Structure formats: structure tokens, C-alpha cells
Amino acid sequence: MRLEDLDLRELLQFEPTGGILRFAGQRAVLLDAVALGLLRQQLIETLGQAGARAVLTRFGYALGRRTAETLKDAFPWDSEDDWRRAGGRFHRLQGLVLFEPVRHAQPVANAPFAEALWHESFEAEQHLLHLGRSEEPVCWTLCGFASGYLSYGHGRPIYCLEERCRGKGDATCVMVGRPQEEWGAEAASQLGYYEKDCLDEALGRVTQALKATERTLRAKRRELAQAEGGDDAKATLGRSPAMRRVRELAERVAQVDSTILITGESGVGKEVLARFIHEHSARAAGPFVAINCGAVPESLLESELFGHARGAFTGATQDRVGLFEAAHGGTLFLDELGEVPLSMQVKILRALQEREIRRVGESRNRSVEVRVLAATNRDLAADIQTGRFRQDLYYRLRVVEIRIPPLRERRDDILVLARQFLARSASRLRRKVSGLTPEAANQLLRYHWPGNVRELENTLERAVVLTRGSSIEPQDLPDELRGAVSPVYSPGNLRSLEEVERDYILAVLDAVGGNKLKAAETLKIGTSTLFRKLKQYQGASGA
């Protein structure tokens, strides 16, 4: 038999009435990809990412070695080479990944023993679905399978690692396999997951490392919480009176399974509040799945939400689970729901009312047990009047509505959030930036923040990148902030006439580059008056 002769229809044997399945003559079982994704999530939450990787790598290695043993004697191979190369085709036939070997037209120095492109990796898909983008490759079971198969087939240790991976944002997954001795010292930490026939030693090492890392993270969280005057979640939401009311309402509604509509301008933190509700609910152990409905083309939105069957449309090469099913037992967050077209609004309404969905291309309904949180920056009541949004869906979503006020209406939160974002950015970018100078803090308070919390976060990250000192200075801030004048009035920010005058004089002085004569001329006051007031401000600041 040749490698090209392997056919799934001949390899898979089963009785139409159910029962035992056999694949290549050996008993096999069918497992749902989402269930495997949820298992991965639970392993990571229990053992940490390193521990989960050790378990899944060794599982894949055992599966690959077992497959190689089975195939060797299962078929009369035309050549040993065909049997040794059959592992990639079995990857494809078992629905794990689309395998494309890389062949170089010219000899390449230090060429790997094996190299392949992996398309449609189930592991990368499930990791992104349940855990989001990773900082490292995530196809651990697939690498283990390839390593186990090649090692048995060639009678020596051959280990496979990913050079690129969709799970960390690359366009496709690229696997490279080399004999153990050809891997350099830089790969030693990754090869540790293949050591020994059991996981005790590897898990012992990663458990100790994980405990040390978790102790460090807990200490950092405590420091941050103390600096912000509360726990992480509360600090992220803010501590102004307006946000305390939002948080208290969110904590109450988290205890029941009602649908919630979160409203507010773009960038105010609607997804942060949705995660807060999920984490304080009875569904906290389940998945939190979020989608920005406005960012998905209309033609793809139905498939994204409800899934599709193989062959439902061009490019649908396999069954795919939608986000309603992926969020089963947890929370589905529909962001920017006001951008959804009317044709899809009907289908979302039915899914909410009937608690069931139908994949594109299927004729049967599937039950889903999921809580839906929705968010929008649009005025849906006005959209109902113009016919852009369905009234019945609006009332179905708006069992409870929580409005997040814009940042300009809760100025007490500006410095709380700014210091938190500064600490995060400094840690992630490895910059020794410890805080804000009083002048920089004052500029942040003067600005009206049309982009709200998202704009504030981006501003602090930019400042951390640009600053040359250990504290953020006004010159590290964008031009529009440096020229900002404190608003005379905003809801929840009533200020005395003396404070308004002081902030305005300082803003004008800053706008003219510190030129006191020009500032006095702009303010239409005498220079002696300006000098006297500046001296008063300096004395008050020193006190």
C-alpha cells in the first residue's frame, strides 16, 4: 500500500446503530473539539500553562507512538518510507489538522529533519476560543503526536516544536522536527516536556515554578490593590460615586441569570463590566466568550454566532461550533449589538427566547444553556423609532440596563485608572516608571477624554514608552492633553471659583510655553497680579 492510498472511508469502521468504532483496525472514540478545548482550559486553570502543556504534550506523544505501532503492521506498505510519513496524513484524516509538508527546492544549511505547515489546527482554534491569544505556541498535543510518531518510526528521539502558531497570532502554524542532539540550548526548556515516560518529574518542576510565579503575582496584585485602594476588579472599574453605584448594581444582578444590556460611550469599559458580572456570578467557572458584532462582516456573523455544518457554504470544509455553543454553561458577551443587521436580530431574539440555535446548513436545533450580556454605544430607543433596531429584541435584552457614565462625568476615577494603567504598562514593557509628576497628573485631570478609559489606557502606555525618567512628565503626554484646559463644570465635579481660576491661569501659562508676560496679556490682567497669584499657588502647593 502507498501513502496516497489511505482513505478515511476505508479506515473508519462502524455500525450505523452505534457502538464500537474502529479506526485502522483499533478501537477509537469521537470527542467533541469544544469539550477538548474546555478540558485544556481546566488543565491550565488547575496546573498552570506549563503543567497543562506537559500533560498534553505527553498525551500527544503517546498517541503518536501508538499510532505508528498500529500502522506498521496494519497494512502491507510498499515501502518503509511511506509508513514513516503516514503520521501527517493520519493527522488530517483524524480531523486534527491539515498537514502540508515543506519541501525546499534547493539544499538548505542546517535543514530540519521534518518541517510542515499546519492549517486549521484544532488546538489553536480551541485555545483562541476559550483562552484568547497566547504569548507562545499552543499546539502541544499535535507536536507531541508528531514527535511520538517520528521517534518510533525512525528508532531514535525526534522532537517537534512550533516555530509559528495561529494561537499566538501568526498566520499559520509551522512545525519543525529535529533529532534530540540537533536542538540547540535555546530549545532545552521546551524539550523538557518530552522527558521520561511519566510526568511526575516534569510536573514537579513546573508546579514549583508555578507556585513561585503565583506568589509573585499575588504580591504584585496586593501592591496594586493597595495603591488603588481596593481589589483588582474594583480598581479597574473605578471608585467614584457613580462607578460605585454601577458596581453595586452589577454585583446584585450577577446573582441571577437575567439578560443585561450595558450602555455607554465607546471606550468606557463595557467589556470590563461584563467580565466583572461573569466573575461574580454562579457561572464564573464556565467560559466567558466575547464578540464585537460590529467587527464581523454581516455574511459571516451567523456562522460566527451559531456555527455551521460542513459544506454549508464555500470554504466550510468541516463542522464548526458557534459562540453560543462555545459559551455553554458560561456567559456570552455581545458587544456593539446595535450594529447587528435586522435579519440577524430576529435569529438572536429566537436564540434568547427558545434557548436553542441552529447551525448554518443544518436542519436540527441544538439546546444552549448560556447567559447573554449585550452592550452598545448607540441609542437603541432612537434606533427603534427609525426602524434600525427591533423593539422586541430591545425589551428582551433590557431586562436590566446598566449605563456606564463617560470618564468626563467621573473625574475621580481618572488618576485611579491612570496609575493602574501605568503600573501595568511599566511591568509589561519592563520600564522603571513609578508614577506621575503633579504637573502630569494635573494635565490628565484637565482633559475631557472623548475616548474615555480606552484613550486613557493608550495615553499611559505611550507615556511609559516615551518618558526618559522614572515619572511621567507633561512633555510625555500627547499634544492635545498638554493644551487641555480644565472644564468649568461637569456632572459630579462641582468646583469652587478659586479652583477654576487657578486651573485656567495655569493652563494658559502652559499654553504659551511659560511666558508670563504673554500669559498676562492673554488673560488681560497685570503682570504683577499674575506674579502674585502664581506665588500664592506655589505656596499652596508647597504647603
C-alpha positions as CSV (number, residue, x, y, z in Angstrom):
1,M,0.0,0.0,0.0
2,R,1.1,3.5,-0.8
3,L,0.7,6.6,1.5
4,E,-1.7,8.1,-1.0
5,D,-4.0,5.1,-0.8
6,L,-5.1,5.8,2.8
7,D,-8.8,6.6,2.6
8,L,-10.9,7.7,5.6
9,R,-13.9,5.7,4.3
10,E,-11.9,2.5,4.5
11,L,-10.1,3.3,7.7
12,L,-13.2,4.1,9.8
13,Q,-15.4,1.2,10.6
14,F,-18.7,1.5,12.5
15,E,-22.1,0.1,12.9
16,P,-24.9,2.5,11.8
17,T,-26.8,1.8,15.0
18,G,-23.8,3.0,17.1
19,G,-21.5,1.2,19.5
20,I,-17.8,0.4,18.9
21,L,-15.9,2.5,16.3
22,R,-12.7,1.2,14.8
23,F,-10.0,3.3,13.1
24,A,-7.3,1.4,11.2
25,G,-8.5,-1.7,13.0
26,Q,-8.1,-0.3,16.5
27,R,-11.0,0.9,18.8
28,A,-11.5,4.6,18.6
29,V,-13.8,7.2,20.2
30,L,-15.2,10.5,18.8
31,L,-14.6,13.5,21.1
32,D,-16.1,17.0,20.6
33,A,-13.4,19.6,19.9
34,V,-15.0,22.2,22.2
35,A,-15.0,19.6,25.0
36,L,-11.3,19.2,24.4
37,G,-10.9,22.9,24.5
38,L,-12.8,23.1,27.8
39,L,-10.5,20.4,29.2
40,R,-7.5,22.4,28.1
41,Q,-8.9,25.5,29.9
42,Q,-9.5,23.5,33.1
43,L,-6.0,22.0,33.0
44,I,-4.5,25.4,32.6
45,E,-6.6,26.8,35.4
46,T,-5.6,23.9,37.7
47,L,-2.0,23.2,36.8
48,G,-1.0,26.5,35.1
49,Q,0.1,26.7,31.5
50,A,3.4,24.9,31.9
51,G,1.7,22.0,33.7
52,A,-1.1,21.7,31.1
53,R,1.5,21.8,28.3
54,A,3.4,18.9,30.0
55,V,0.2,16.8,30.2
56,L,-1.0,17.4,26.7
57,T,2.5,17.0,25.1
58,R,3.0,13.6,26.7
59,F,-0.6,12.6,25.8
60,G,0.1,13.5,22.2
61,Y,3.5,11.7,22.2
62,A,1.8,8.5,23.5
63,L,-0.9,8.8,20.9
64,G,1.6,9.3,18.1
65,R,3.7,6.4,19.1
66,R,0.7,4.2,19.5
67,T,-0.5,5.2,16.0
68,A,2.9,4.4,14.5
69,E,3.0,1.0,16.1
70,T,-0.6,0.2,14.9
71,L,0.1,1.3,11.3
72,K,3.3,-0.5,10.9
73,D,1.6,-3.9,10.9
74,A,-1.9,-2.9,9.9
75,F,-1.2,-2.5,6.1
76,P,1.2,-4.1,3.6
77,W,3.2,-1.0,2.9
78,D,5.0,-0.7,-0.4
79,S,7.9,0.9,1.4
80,E,9.1,1.7,4.9
81,D,9.3,5.4,3.9
82,D,5.5,5.5,3.2
83,W,4.8,4.1,6.7
84,R,7.1,6.6,8.4
85,R,5.5,9.5,6.5
86,A,1.9,8.3,7.2
87,G,1.7,10.3,10.5
88,G,0.9,13.6,8.8
89,R,-1.8,12.0,6.7
90,F,-3.4,10.5,9.8
91,H,-3.3,13.9,11.4
92,R,-5.5,15.1,8.5
93,L,-7.8,12.0,8.4
94,Q,-8.5,12.2,12.2
95,G,-9.6,15.8,11.9
96,L,-6.7,17.2,13.9
97,V,-5.0,19.5,11.4
98,L,-4.4,19.9,7.7
99,F,-0.8,18.8,7.1
100,E,1.3,20.3,4.4
101,P,5.0,19.2,4.2
102,V,7.6,21.8,3.4
103,R,10.0,20.8,0.7
104,H,12.9,23.1,-0.3
105,A,13.8,23.3,-4.0
106,Q,17.5,23.8,-3.1
107,P,19.5,22.3,-0.2
108,V,19.3,24.4,3.0
109,A,22.0,24.6,5.6
110,N,21.0,23.1,8.9
111,A,17.7,21.9,7.4
112,P,15.3,20.3,9.9
113,F,14.6,16.6,9.9
114,A,10.9,17.4,9.3
115,E,9.1,20.6,8.5
116,A,5.4,21.2,7.8
117,L,2.7,23.9,7.7
118,W,-0.3,23.1,9.9
119,H,-3.6,24.6,8.7
120,E,-6.8,24.6,10.7
121,S,-5.2,23.3,13.8
122,F,-8.0,22.2,16.3
123,E,-5.7,23.1,19.2
124,A,-5.0,26.7,18.0
125,E,-8.7,27.1,17.3
126,Q,-9.8,25.9,20.8
127,H,-7.1,27.8,22.6
128,L,-8.2,31.1,20.9
129,L,-11.8,30.3,21.6
130,H,-11.5,29.6,25.3
131,L,-8.3,31.4,26.4
132,G,-7.6,34.1,23.8
133,R,-4.3,34.8,22.1
134,S,-1.2,33.2,23.8
135,E,2.3,34.5,24.1
136,E,3.8,31.1,23.0
137,P,2.8,28.3,20.6
138,V,-0.2,26.2,21.8
139,C,-0.4,23.1,19.5
140,W,1.1,20.9,22.3
141,T,-0.8,17.7,21.5
142,L,-0.1,17.9,17.8
143,C,3.7,18.4,18.5
144,G,3.6,15.5,20.9
145,F,1.8,13.3,18.3
146,A,4.4,14.2,15.6
147,S,7.3,13.5,18.0
148,G,5.9,10.2,19.1
149,Y,5.2,9.0,15.6
150,L,8.6,10.1,14.2
151,S,10.6,8.8,17.2
152,Y,9.1,5.3,16.8
153,G,9.3,5.3,13.0
154,H,13.0,6.2,13.0
155,G,14.1,4.4,16.1
156,R,15.6,7.5,17.8
157,P,14.3,10.6,19.7
158,I,13.0,13.2,17.3
159,Y,11.2,16.1,18.9
160,C,8.9,18.6,17.2
161,L,8.3,22.2,18.2
162,E,6.3,25.0,16.6
163,E,8.2,28.0,15.1
164,R,5.0,29.8,14.4
165,C,1.4,29.3,15.7
166,R,-2.0,30.7,15.0
167,G,-2.6,30.5,18.7
168,K,-0.2,33.4,19.3
169,G,-1.3,35.5,16.3
170,D,0.8,34.1,13.4
171,A,-0.9,33.5,10.0
172,T,-0.4,29.7,10.2
173,C,1.3,27.1,12.3
174,V,4.8,25.9,11.3
175,M,6.2,22.7,12.9
176,V,9.9,21.8,12.8
177,G,11.2,18.4,13.9
178,R,14.9,17.6,14.7
179,P,16.8,14.8,16.4
180,Q,17.3,15.5,20.1
181,E,21.0,16.2,19.6
182,E,20.4,18.8,16.9
183,W,18.3,21.1,19.0
184,G,20.3,23.9,20.5
185,A,20.5,25.1,24.1
186,E,17.7,27.6,23.4
187,A,15.2,24.8,23.0
188,A,16.2,22.9,26.1
189,S,13.3,24.3,28.2
190,Q,10.8,23.2,25.6
191,L,12.3,19.8,25.2
192,G,11.8,19.2,28.9
193,Y,8.2,18.4,28.3
194,Y,9.2,15.2,26.4
195,E,11.5,13.8,29.1
196,K,10.7,10.4,30.7
197,D,7.7,8.2,30.3
198,C,5.8,9.7,33.1
199,L,5.0,13.3,34.1
200,D,6.0,13.2,37.7
201,E,9.3,14.9,37.4
202,A,8.2,17.4,34.8
203,L,5.0,18.3,36.7
204,G,7.0,18.6,39.9
205,R,9.3,21.1,38.3
206,V,6.5,23.1,36.7
207,T,4.5,23.0,39.9
208,Q,7.3,24.6,41.9
209,A,7.9,27.2,39.2
210,L,4.1,27.9,39.0
211,K,3.9,28.3,42.8
212,A,6.8,30.8,42.8
213,T,5.2,32.7,39.9
214,E,1.8,32.7,41.6
215,R,3.3,34.1,44.8
216,T,4.9,36.9,42.8
217,L,1.7,37.7,41.0
218,R,-0.3,37.7,44.3
219,A,2.2,40.1,45.8
220,K,2.0,42.4,42.8
221,R,-1.7,42.3,42.9
222,R,-1.7,43.2,46.6
223,E,0.6,46.1,45.9
224,L,-1.5,47.4,43.1
225,A,-4.8,47.0,45.1
226,Q,-3.3,48.8,48.0
227,A,-2.1,51.6,45.7
228,E,-5.6,52.0,44.2
229,G,-7.5,51.5,47.5
230,G,-9.3,48.3,46.6
231,D,-9.2,44.9,44.9
232,D,-8.2,44.5,41.2
233,A,-11.7,44.3,39.8
234,K,-13.0,47.3,41.7
235,A,-9.9,49.3,40.9
236,T,-10.4,48.5,37.2
237,L,-14.0,49.8,37.3
238,G,-13.1,52.9,39.4
239,R,-14.1,54.2,42.8
240,S,-16.1,57.4,42.0
241,P,-19.6,57.6,43.5
242,A,-21.1,57.0,40.0
243,M,-19.0,53.8,39.4
244,R,-19.7,52.6,43.0
245,R,-23.4,52.6,42.1
246,V,-22.6,50.8,38.8
247,R,-20.6,48.2,40.7
248,E,-23.2,47.6,43.4
249,L,-25.9,47.1,40.7
250,A,-23.6,44.7,38.8
251,E,-23.0,42.7,41.9
252,R,-26.7,42.4,42.6
253,V,-27.7,41.3,39.0
254,A,-24.7,38.9,38.8
255,Q,-26.6,36.6,41.2
256,V,-29.4,36.0,38.8
257,D,-29.4,34.8,35.2
258,S,-31.2,37.8,33.7
259,T,-30.1,39.2,30.3
260,I,-28.4,42.6,30.9
261,L,-27.9,45.5,28.5
262,I,-24.8,47.6,29.2
263,T,-24.8,51.0,27.6
264,G,-22.3,53.8,27.4
265,E,-20.0,55.6,25.0
266,S,-17.2,53.8,23.2
267,G,-14.3,53.0,25.4
268,V,-15.9,53.4,28.8
269,G,-15.2,49.8,29.8
270,K,-18.4,47.8,28.9
271,E,-16.5,44.5,28.5
272,V,-14.7,45.1,31.8
273,L,-18.1,45.4,33.5
274,A,-19.3,42.3,31.6
275,R,-16.4,40.2,32.9
276,F,-17.0,41.6,36.4
277,I,-20.6,40.4,36.2
278,H,-19.5,36.9,34.9
279,E,-16.8,36.5,37.6
280,H,-19.2,37.4,40.4
281,S,-21.9,35.0,39.1
282,A,-22.6,31.3,39.6
283,R,-21.2,30.9,36.1
284,A,-17.8,32.1,37.0
285,A,-16.3,28.6,36.5
286,G,-17.7,28.4,32.9
287,P,-16.4,30.2,29.8
288,F,-16.6,33.9,29.1
289,V,-16.9,34.3,25.4
290,A,-16.9,37.8,23.8
291,I,-17.5,39.0,20.3
292,N,-17.6,42.5,18.8
293,C,-20.6,42.2,16.5
294,G,-19.7,45.4,14.7
295,A,-16.3,44.0,13.6
296,V,-17.7,40.8,11.9
297,P,-19.0,41.1,8.3
298,E,-22.7,40.5,8.0
299,S,-22.1,37.5,5.8
300,L,-20.1,35.7,8.5
301,L,-21.9,36.8,11.6
302,E,-24.5,34.0,11.6
303,S,-21.8,31.3,11.2
304,E,-19.7,33.0,14.0
305,L,-22.6,33.0,16.4
306,F,-24.4,29.8,15.6
307,G,-21.7,27.7,13.9
308,H,-22.0,25.9,10.6
309,A,-22.1,22.4,9.1
310,R,-19.5,21.1,6.7
311,G,-20.4,22.0,3.1
312,A,-22.9,24.8,4.2
313,F,-21.1,27.3,2.0
314,T,-17.9,27.6,0.0
315,G,-15.0,27.2,2.4
316,A,-16.9,25.3,5.1
317,T,-14.6,22.2,5.0
318,Q,-15.6,21.0,8.4
319,D,-18.3,21.4,11.1
320,R,-17.7,24.4,13.3
321,V,-19.1,25.3,16.7
322,G,-20.6,28.8,17.1
323,L,-20.0,31.1,20.0
324,F,-23.4,30.3,21.6
325,E,-22.4,26.7,21.9
326,A,-18.8,27.6,22.9
327,A,-20.2,29.7,25.8
328,H,-22.4,26.8,27.1
329,G,-22.5,26.9,30.9
330,G,-21.0,30.3,30.9
331,T,-21.5,33.8,29.6
332,L,-21.7,35.2,26.0
333,F,-21.0,38.9,25.7
334,L,-22.3,40.5,22.5
335,D,-20.5,43.9,22.2
336,E,-21.8,46.6,19.8
337,L,-25.1,44.7,19.3
338,G,-26.6,47.9,17.9
339,E,-24.6,47.3,14.7
340,V,-26.2,43.9,14.0
341,P,-28.5,43.9,10.9
342,L,-32.2,43.4,11.3
343,S,-32.1,39.9,9.6
344,M,-29.7,38.7,12.4
345,Q,-31.6,40.4,15.2
346,V,-34.5,38.0,14.5
347,K,-32.3,35.0,14.9
348,I,-30.6,36.3,18.1
349,L,-34.1,37.0,19.6
350,R,-35.2,33.4,18.9
351,A,-32.0,32.0,20.4
352,L,-32.6,34.1,23.6
353,Q,-36.3,33.1,23.8
354,E,-36.0,29.4,22.9
355,R,-32.5,28.8,24.3
356,E,-31.6,26.9,21.2
357,I,-29.7,27.6,18.0
358,R,-29.4,26.0,14.5
359,R,-26.1,25.8,12.8
360,V,-25.9,27.2,9.3
361,G,-26.6,24.3,6.9
362,E,-28.3,22.1,9.5
363,S,-31.9,21.3,9.9
364,R,-32.0,20.4,13.6
365,N,-31.9,22.7,16.6
366,R,-29.4,22.5,19.4
367,S,-30.1,23.5,23.0
368,V,-27.7,26.0,24.6
369,E,-27.5,27.0,28.2
370,V,-25.8,30.4,28.3
371,R,-26.3,33.8,29.8
372,V,-26.2,36.7,27.4
373,L,-24.8,40.1,28.2
374,A,-25.1,42.7,25.5
375,A,-23.6,46.2,25.1
376,T,-23.9,49.1,22.8
377,N,-22.8,52.7,22.4
378,R,-25.9,53.5,20.3
379,D,-29.3,55.0,21.4
380,L,-31.3,51.9,20.8
381,A,-34.6,53.6,21.7
382,A,-34.0,56.1,18.9
383,D,-32.9,53.3,16.5
384,I,-36.3,51.6,17.2
385,Q,-38.1,54.7,16.0
386,T,-36.1,54.8,12.8
387,G,-36.5,51.1,12.2
388,R,-32.9,50.2,12.7
389,F,-33.4,48.0,15.7
390,R,-36.2,45.6,16.7
391,Q,-38.3,46.7,19.7
392,D,-39.0,43.1,20.8
393,L,-35.2,42.3,20.9
394,Y,-34.6,45.6,22.8
395,Y,-37.0,44.7,25.6
396,R,-35.7,41.1,25.7
397,L,-32.2,42.3,26.2
398,R,-33.1,45.2,28.5
399,V,-34.3,43.1,31.5
400,V,-31.8,45.2,33.4
401,E,-29.9,48.1,31.9
402,I,-26.6,49.4,33.3
403,R,-25.3,52.7,32.0
404,I,-21.6,53.3,32.4
405,P,-21.0,57.1,32.6
406,P,-18.2,58.6,30.4
407,L,-14.9,59.4,32.1
408,R,-15.5,63.1,32.0
409,E,-18.5,62.6,34.3
410,R,-16.4,60.7,36.9
411,R,-13.2,62.6,37.1
412,D,-12.4,61.0,40.5
413,D,-11.6,57.8,38.5
414,I,-9.0,59.4,36.2
415,L,-5.9,59.2,38.4
416,V,-7.1,55.9,39.9
417,L,-7.2,54.3,36.5
418,A,-4.2,56.2,35.2
419,R,-1.9,54.8,38.0
420,Q,-3.2,51.3,37.4
421,F,-2.6,51.5,33.6
422,L,0.9,53.0,34.3
423,A,1.8,50.1,36.6
424,R,0.6,47.5,34.0
425,S,2.4,49.1,31.1
426,A,5.6,49.6,33.0
427,S,5.6,46.0,34.1
428,R,4.8,44.6,30.6
429,L,7.3,46.9,28.8
430,R,9.9,46.4,31.6
431,R,10.3,50.1,32.1
432,K,11.2,51.5,35.6
433,V,8.4,54.1,35.7
434,S,6.9,54.6,39.1
435,G,4.3,57.4,38.8
436,L,3.1,60.7,37.6
437,T,4.5,64.1,38.4
438,P,2.0,66.6,39.9
439,E,2.0,68.6,36.6
440,A,1.3,65.5,34.5
441,A,-1.5,64.4,36.9
442,N,-3.0,67.8,36.6
443,Q,-3.0,67.7,32.8
444,L,-4.8,64.3,32.9
445,L,-7.5,65.8,35.1
446,R,-7.9,68.8,32.8
447,Y,-8.5,66.8,29.7
448,H,-12.1,65.9,28.6
449,W,-11.3,62.3,27.4
450,P,-13.5,61.8,24.4
451,G,-12.1,58.3,24.0
452,N,-12.8,57.5,27.7
453,V,-11.0,54.7,29.6
454,R,-9.6,53.2,26.4
455,E,-8.0,56.5,25.4
456,L,-6.6,56.9,28.9
457,E,-5.0,53.5,28.8
458,N,-3.4,54.1,25.4
459,T,-2.1,57.5,26.6
460,L,-0.4,56.0,29.7
461,E,1.2,53.2,27.6
462,R,2.5,55.9,25.2
463,A,3.9,57.9,28.1
464,V,5.6,54.9,29.6
465,V,7.3,54.3,26.2
466,L,8.4,57.9,25.7
467,T,9.5,59.0,29.2
468,R,13.2,59.3,29.9
469,G,12.8,59.5,33.7
470,S,11.2,57.5,36.4
471,S,8.0,59.6,36.4
472,I,5.6,60.7,33.7
473,E,6.2,64.4,32.8
474,P,3.8,66.7,30.9
475,Q,6.0,66.5,27.9
476,D,5.5,62.7,27.7
477,L,1.8,63.3,27.1
478,P,0.1,63.9,23.7
479,D,-0.2,67.5,22.4
480,E,-4.0,67.6,22.9
481,L,-3.5,66.8,26.6
482,R,-0.8,69.4,27.2
483,G,-3.1,72.1,25.8
484,A,-6.1,71.0,27.7
485,V,-8.0,73.5,29.9
486,S,-9.9,72.2,32.9
487,P,-13.7,72.2,32.4
488,V,-15.6,74.8,34.4
489,Y,-18.4,72.3,35.1
490,S,-19.1,68.7,34.6
491,P,-21.7,66.5,36.3
492,G,-20.4,65.2,39.6
493,N,-17.5,67.7,39.5
494,L,-18.7,70.9,41.2
495,R,-15.7,73.1,41.9
496,S,-15.1,76.4,43.6
497,L,-14.5,79.6,41.7
498,E,-11.0,79.8,43.1
499,E,-10.1,76.3,41.8
500,V,-11.5,77.1,38.3
501,E,-9.5,80.4,38.2
502,R,-6.3,78.7,39.3
503,D,-6.6,75.9,36.8
504,Y,-7.4,78.3,33.9
505,I,-4.4,80.6,34.7
506,L,-2.0,77.6,34.9
507,A,-3.5,76.2,31.6
508,V,-3.0,79.5,29.8
509,L,0.6,79.8,31.1
510,D,1.3,76.3,29.9
511,A,-0.2,77.0,26.5
512,V,2.1,80.0,25.9
513,G,5.2,78.0,26.9
514,G,5.6,79.5,30.4
515,N,6.0,83.1,29.1
516,K,4.5,85.1,31.9
517,L,4.2,88.4,30.0
518,K,2.3,86.7,27.2
519,A,0.1,84.9,29.7
520,A,-0.8,88.1,31.5
521,E,-1.6,89.7,28.1
522,T,-3.8,86.8,27.1
523,L,-5.6,86.8,30.5
524,K,-5.9,90.6,30.3
525,I,-4.5,91.1,33.8
526,G,-1.4,93.0,35.0
527,T,1.9,91.1,35.3
528,S,2.1,92.0,39.0
529,T,-1.3,90.3,39.5
530,L,-0.2,87.2,37.6
531,F,3.1,87.0,39.6
532,R,1.2,87.4,42.9
533,K,-1.3,84.6,42.0
534,L,1.5,82.3,40.9
535,K,3.3,82.9,44.1
536,Q,0.1,82.0,46.0
537,Y,-0.3,78.8,44.0
538,Q,3.3,77.9,44.7
539,G,2.9,78.5,48.4
540,A,-0.3,76.4,48.5
541,S,1.5,73.6,46.6
542,G,4.4,73.6,49.0
543,A,2.1,73.5,52.0
